[in-house]
Amino acid sequence: MSSFRVRFAPQRTYHPDQNETRTASPDKTEPKPTHTRTRSGCRGCRQRHVKCDDAFPVCLRCRRRGSICQPVLPASQWQPEYWFERMSQIMSLDRDRNPMSFSIVKYLSASSSLVYITQCVSAAHEQHFQPSQMTVSLEEWSKALRSLRQELQSQSVGSPLCFLIILMLGMSSSWITTQPTDYVRELLAAQASVDMTLEHQATMDDDLVHLSMGFYVYWDMACSFCLVVSDHPQDSRTRLAAYVSTARSRFHTITSHSIDLYFLLGQLGRYYRSITDGMPRDFVRETTFEVELNSYTSAEENPIAYLLAEAFRNHGLLMLYRLCGRKVHFALEVNTDSEEVGSKCPIRTLALRTLEMLFLTPINSPAGAELESTDTELRERVIEQLQAAYSTNCIPSTLWVIELLQELWNLRDSGVEMTWLDRMLVKQWRLRIG
């Protein structure tokens, strides 16, 4: 063991006698334990040269500072492996039943475009979607588009695998862009593929059809208010409606057992966008939406999935009552002794209830836009939840949601009433809500 000495003092060496019995001094103190520095601390703690407790998804120091907790970029991995172990996990409600992970291995040999899109998204996620590090991802994106075009041209009937790849291209397009922009092409292409897939469903891979349809219904719901009226589906979508009514009994990695609810919210989102664009209101249709949402019975057995479905149902009611301007005619199931009842409007009560549900689930909602200037603690909780979500998924749109919320709160505090969709359109953004 190395000895300690006064700096610049002459060095002396002690040679004990061979026969001398060495005894430990009773007052000798134990050496202080050495400090082991973490090698997996977050970026913020490393920049400040402080110890990180490695808490997931947000470390204690970042939580106290109110900053975003970002992990240090990992060593480069083989991209398909990164997809299976990391990237695909943020696209599933149940990691133990995730068909987007190792279950898609059997399809990789059948489609080179599937290989390229998984490598594209994996390369982007591995670099936390930083614009300066997107070269490899954009190259894989171009290869995926070129290969998909060739695969579509070689088929007389579109396959559910090509349908799934179109959906993956569309959903990931907002992750690899520097600003929230349109992804209309992929969404319109997916709309054209829905009926074709369902028409030939009997001759196709049932598992792949189920995966693709649930993927589409969720994405269609999240993007429903981003499309102008001229791009809305023109048919009644009866075939798709019939499919979702029977598919809710079967678990889906994204929609769980609530695919019919997301289908309903997609129709409501398009109606809301048409009202925002100046189209006349349809009171009969609004009544139908209200009745279906209030009478909706969730098929979820998992408590978290049930809360998530209820939060999305409330999100639909918020769009009706707050954004479409419909009067509240339903009876809120709240405690009559609550301070919120009588002094606050039912819409606010509905928004607060939705937020409480979402605080227990890994998702965000426009309900946060209803918070007032007196809701300081709730606003902080919403931002903390979004920051934790970003530390987990690294998707840039999470930061854009934070920016949009803070702008809405500032406008509301100054007396300016504006909905989140109006503000998003003013900024020329196309954020998905879901």
C-alpha positions in Angstrom: 0.0 0.0 0.0 1.3 3.5 -0.9 2.5 5.7 2.0 1.7 9.3 2.6 4.2 12.0 3.3 4.5 15.8 3.5 5.1 17.3 0.2 8.8 18.2 -0.4 9.9 16.4 2.8 12.9 14.0 2.5 11.9 10.5 1.8 12.6 8.0 4.6 12.2 4.3 4.5 11.6 2.2 7.6 13.0 -1.3 7.7 11.5 -3.3 10.7 13.5 -5.9 12.5 12.7 -9.4 11.3 12.1 -10.6 14.9 10.0 -7.5 15.9 6.4 -8.3 16.5 4.1 -5.9 14.8 1.0 -4.9 16.7 -1.8 -2.7 15.5 -2.1 0.6 17.3 -5.4 0.7 19.2 -6.1 4.3 18.1 -5.3 3.7 14.5 -8.2 4.9 12.2 -9.4 2.8 9.3 -8.6 4.2 5.9 -11.5 6.2 4.3 -13.3 4.3 1.6 -12.5 5.5 -1.8 -15.2 7.2 -3.9 -16.2 5.1 -6.9 -17.4 7.3 -9.7 -20.4 6.2 -11.7 -19.8 5.4 -15.3 -23.5 5.6 -16.3 -24.4 9.0 -14.9 -26.6 11.3 -16.9 -25.2 14.0 -19.2 -26.2 16.9 -16.9 -24.4 15.4 -13.8 -21.3 14.7 -15.8 -21.1 18.2 -17.2 -21.4 19.5 -13.6 -18.9 16.9 -12.3 -21.3 15.7 -9.6 -22.3 12.3 -8.6 -25.4 10.9 -10.3 -27.7 8.5 -8.5 -28.7 6.9 -11.8 -32.4 7.0 -10.9 -34.7 6.1 -13.8 -36.1 7.9 -15.7 -35.0 11.2 -14.0 -32.1 11.3 -11.5 -32.5 13.2 -8.2 -30.3 16.1 -9.1 -32.1 16.7 -12.4 -35.4 16.5 -10.6 -34.3 19.1 -8.1 -32.9 21.4 -10.9 -36.1 20.9 -13.0 -34.0 20.0 -16.0 -34.3 17.2 -18.5 -32.3 14.1 -17.6 -30.5 12.7 -20.6 -28.3 9.6 -20.5 -24.9 9.6 -22.0 -24.8 8.3 -25.6 -24.1 4.6 -25.5 -21.4 2.9 -27.5 -22.6 2.1 -31.0 -24.6 -1.1 -31.3 -25.6 -3.3 -34.2 -28.8 -1.5 -35.3 -31.2 -4.4 -35.5 -30.1 -5.5 -32.1 -30.7 -2.0 -30.8 -34.2 -2.2 -32.3 -35.1 -5.4 -30.6 -33.7 -4.5 -27.2 -34.5 -0.8 -26.9 -36.4 1.0 -29.7 -39.3 -1.4 -30.1 -40.0 -1.3 -26.4 -41.3 2.3 -26.5 -43.9 1.2 -29.1 -45.6 -1.4 -26.9 -47.8 -1.4 -23.8 -46.6 -4.8 -22.7 -42.9 -5.7 -23.1 -43.7 -9.4 -22.6 -46.1 -9.3 -25.5 -44.4 -7.1 -28.0 -44.7 -8.2 -31.7 -42.6 -5.2 -32.7 -39.6 -6.8 -31.2 -38.2 -10.3 -31.9 -41.5 -11.5 -33.4 -40.8 -9.5 -36.6 -37.5 -11.4 -37.3 -39.4 -13.8 -39.6 -40.5 -10.9 -41.8 -37.0 -9.3 -42.2 -36.0 -11.8 -44.9 -39.2 -11.1 -46.8 -38.8 -7.3 -47.0 -35.6 -5.3 -47.2 -37.6 -2.1 -46.6 -38.5 -3.4 -43.1 -34.8 -3.9 -42.4 -34.0 -0.4 -43.5 -36.8 1.3 -41.5 -35.8 -0.5 -38.3 -32.2 0.5 -38.8 -33.3 4.1 -39.6 -35.3 4.5 -36.4 -32.7 2.6 -34.3 -29.9 4.8 -35.5 -31.9 8.0 -34.7 -33.0 6.8 -31.3 -29.4 5.7 -30.4 -28.3 9.3 -31.0 -31.3 10.7 -29.1 -32.7 12.1 -32.4 -30.1 14.9 -32.4 -30.2 16.7 -35.8 -26.4 16.8 -36.1 -26.2 13.0 -35.7 -29.0 12.0 -38.2 -26.8 11.2 -41.3 -27.0 7.4 -40.9 -30.7 7.5 -40.1 -31.6 9.6 -43.1 -29.6 7.3 -45.4 -31.5 4.3 -44.1 -34.8 6.2 -44.6 -34.0 6.8 -48.2 -33.2 3.1 -48.7 -36.5 2.1 -47.0 -38.5 4.4 -49.3 -36.7 3.1 -52.4 -37.2 -0.6 -51.4 -40.8 -0.1 -50.4 -41.6 1.4 -53.8 -40.0 -1.6 -55.6 -41.9 -4.0 -53.4 -45.2 -2.3 -54.1 -44.6 -2.3 -57.8 -43.9 -6.1 -57.8 -47.2 -6.9 -56.2 -50.7 -7.0 -57.7 -52.3 -6.7 -54.2 -50.7 -4.8 -51.3 -49.6 -7.0 -48.5 -50.2 -6.3 -44.8 -46.4 -6.2 -44.4 -46.1 -3.3 -46.8 -49.0 -1.7 -45.0 -47.1 -2.1 -41.7 -44.0 -0.5 -43.2 -46.0 2.4 -44.5 -47.3 2.9 -41.0 -43.8 2.7 -39.5 -42.5 5.2 -42.0 -45.3 7.6 -41.2 -45.2 7.3 -37.4 -41.4 7.7 -37.3 -41.3 10.6 -39.7 -42.0 13.1 -37.0 -39.2 11.7 -34.9 -36.4 12.3 -37.4 -37.4 15.9 -38.5 -36.1 19.1 -36.9 -39.6 20.6 -36.7 -43.2 19.2 -36.3 -44.1 19.1 -39.9 -46.7 17.3 -42.1 -46.6 13.6 -42.7 -49.7 13.6 -45.0 -48.3 11.4 -47.7 -47.7 8.4 -45.4 -51.1 8.9 -43.7 -53.0 9.1 -47.1 -51.1 6.0 -48.3 -52.1 4.2 -45.2 -55.8 5.2 -45.7 -55.7 3.8 -49.2 -54.3 0.5 -47.9 -56.8 -0.1 -45.2 -59.8 -1.4 -47.3 -57.4 -3.3 -49.6 -56.0 -5.1 -46.6 -59.4 -5.9 -45.1 -60.8 -7.0 -48.4 -58.1 -9.7 -48.8 -57.9 -10.4 -45.0 -58.9 -14.1 -45.4 -55.8 -14.9 -47.5 -53.3 -12.9 -45.4 -51.3 -13.5 -42.3 -53.8 -12.9 -39.5 -51.3 -11.8 -36.9 -49.8 -9.3 -39.3 -53.2 -7.9 -40.2 -54.1 -7.5 -36.6 -50.8 -5.8 -35.8 -51.1 -3.4 -38.8 -54.8 -2.5 -38.2 -54.2 -1.7 -34.5 -51.2 0.3 -35.5 -53.2 2.2 -38.1 -56.2 3.0 -35.9 -54.0 4.4 -33.2 -51.9 6.5 -35.6 -55.0 7.7 -37.4 -56.5 8.8 -34.1 -53.3 10.7 -33.1 -53.1 12.5 -36.5 -56.8 13.0 -37.1 -56.9 16.7 -36.4 -53.7 17.3 -38.5 -55.4 16.7 -41.9 -57.3 19.4 -43.7 -60.9 18.5 -44.6 -60.1 17.8 -48.2 -57.8 14.9 -47.1 -60.3 13.3 -44.8 -61.6 9.8 -45.8 -64.6 10.2 -48.1 -66.2 6.8 -47.5 -68.1 5.7 -44.4 -65.4 3.2 -43.4 -67.9 0.5 -42.6 -65.5 -2.3 -43.2 -63.0 -0.8 -40.7 -65.8 -0.1 -38.2 -66.9 -3.7 -38.4 -63.3 -4.9 -37.9 -62.6 -2.8 -34.8 -65.9 -3.8 -33.1 -64.7 -7.5 -33.1 -60.9 -6.8 -32.6 -61.3 -5.3 -29.1 -61.5 -8.7 -27.6 -57.9 -9.5 -28.8 -54.9 -7.8 -27.2 -52.9 -5.4 -29.3 -49.5 -4.1 -28.3 -50.5 -0.5 -28.9 -54.2 -0.3 -28.5 -54.6 -3.1 -26.0 -58.3 -3.9 -25.8 -59.5 -0.3 -26.8 -59.1 -0.3 -30.5 -62.8 0.7 -30.9 -62.3 3.7 -28.6 -59.4 4.9 -30.7 -61.4 4.5 -33.8 -64.2 6.6 -32.4 -61.7 9.3 -31.3 -60.2 9.4 -34.8 -63.6 10.3 -36.2 -64.1 12.9 -33.5 -60.7 14.4 -34.2 -61.5 14.9 -37.9 -64.8 16.5 -37.0 -63.1 18.8 -34.6 -60.6 19.9 -37.3 -63.4 20.6 -39.7 -65.1 22.9 -37.1 -61.8 24.7 -36.6 -61.5 25.2 -40.3 -64.9 26.9 -40.5 -67.2 24.0 -41.4 -70.7 24.1 -40.0 -71.4 22.1 -36.8 -73.4 18.9 -37.0 -75.4 18.8 -33.7 -76.8 15.3 -34.5 -73.3 13.9 -34.9 -72.1 15.7 -31.8 -74.9 14.0 -29.8 -73.9 10.7 -31.2 -70.3 11.2 -30.2 -71.4 12.2 -26.7 -73.7 9.3 -26.2 -71.1 6.8 -27.5 -68.3 8.2 -25.2 -70.5 8.4 -22.1 -71.8 4.9 -22.6 -68.4 3.4 -23.5 -67.5 0.4 -21.4 -63.8 -0.5 -21.3 -62.7 -4.1 -21.8 -59.4 -3.5 -20.1 -58.5 -5.8 -17.2 -55.1 -4.3 -16.5 -55.5 -1.4 -14.1 -53.0 0.9 -15.9 -54.6 0.1 -19.3 -58.0 0.8 -17.8 -56.8 4.2 -16.6 -55.3 4.9 -20.0 -58.5 4.1 -21.8 -60.6 6.2 -19.4 -58.2 9.1 -19.9 -58.5 8.9 -23.7 -62.3 8.7 -23.3 -62.2 11.9 -21.2 -60.0 13.4 -23.9 -62.8 12.9 -26.4 -65.3 14.6 -24.1 -62.9 17.5 -23.6 -62.8 18.0 -27.4 -66.6 18.0 -27.5 -67.2 20.4 -24.6 -64.2 22.7 -24.7 -63.0 22.7 -28.3 -66.2 22.2 -30.3 -68.1 24.5 -27.9 -70.8 21.9 -27.0 -72.7 22.4 -23.8 -72.1 19.9 -21.0 -75.2 17.7 -20.6 -73.7 14.8 -18.8 -73.5 14.1 -15.1 -70.0 14.1 -13.7 -69.3 11.3 -11.2 -67.6 13.5 -8.6 -67.9 13.9 -4.9 -70.5 16.6 -4.2 -68.4 17.7 -1.1 -65.4 18.5 -3.3 -64.2 22.1 -3.4 -64.1 21.8 -7.2 -67.9 21.3 -7.5 -69.9 24.5 -7.5 -67.0 26.8 -7.8 -65.4 25.5 -11.0 -66.9 24.5 -14.3 -67.5 20.8 -15.2 -64.9 21.0 -18.0 -62.2 21.9 -15.5 -63.3 19.0 -13.2 -63.1 16.6 -16.2 -59.6 17.9 -17.1 -58.3 17.5 -13.5 -59.7 14.0 -13.3 -58.0 13.1 -16.6 -54.7 14.5 -15.4 -54.9 12.4 -12.2 -55.4 9.3 -14.4 -52.4 10.2 -16.6 -50.1 10.9 -13.7 -50.4 7.1 -13.1 -49.7 6.2 -16.7 -46.7 6.8 -19.1 -48.6 9.2 -21.4 -49.5 12.8 -21.9 -52.8 14.6 -22.9 -54.2 18.0 -23.9 -55.9 18.0 -20.5 -52.9 19.9 -19.3 -53.9 22.9 -21.4 -56.9 23.4 -19.1 -54.8 24.3 -16.1 -55.1 27.8 -14.7 -52.6 30.2 -13.1 -53.5 29.0 -9.7 -52.6 25.4 -10.6 -48.9 25.9 -10.1 -48.3 22.5 -8.5 -50.3 20.7 -11.2 -48.4 22.5 -13.9 -45.1 21.5 -12.4 -46.3 17.9 -12.2 -47.3 17.9 -15.9 -43.9 19.3 -16.9 -42.1 16.7 -14.7 -44.2 13.9 -16.3 -43.3 15.1 -19.8 -39.6 15.5 -18.9 -39.6 12.0 -17.5 -41.3 10.7 -20.7 -38.6 12.4 -22.8 -35.8 10.9 -20.7 -37.3 7.5 -21.5 -38.2 7.7 -25.2 -36.0 10.6 -26.4 -38.6 11.6 -28.9 -38.3 15.3 -29.8 -42.1 15.9 -30.0 -42.2 15.5 -26.2 -40.2 18.7 -25.9 -42.5 20.4 -28.4 -45.5 19.5 -26.3 -43.8 21.2 -23.3 -43.2 24.3 -25.3 -46.8 24.4 -26.6 -48.2 23.9 -23.1 -46.1 26.7 -21.6 -47.1 29.1 -24.3 -50.8 28.2 -23.7 -50.4 28.8 -20.0 -48.7 32.2 -20.6 -51.5 33.2 -22.9 -54.2 32.1 -20.5 -52.5 33.9 -17.6 -52.5 37.1 -19.7 -56.3 36.8 -20.4 -56.0 35.3 -23.9 -58.2 32.2 -24.5 -56.9 29.9 -27.1 -57.2 26.1 -27.6 -54.2 23.9 -28.1 -55.1 23.2 -31.7 -55.5 26.9 -32.6 -52.1 27.6 -31.1 -50.6 24.6 -32.9 -51.9 25.8 -36.2 -50.7 29.3 -35.6 -47.2 27.8 -35.1 -47.7 25.7 -38.2 -47.0 22.6 -36.2 -48.4 19.1 -36.7 -48.1 17.4 -33.3 -49.7 14.0 -32.7 -51.8 13.6 -29.5 -51.4 10.1 -28.3 
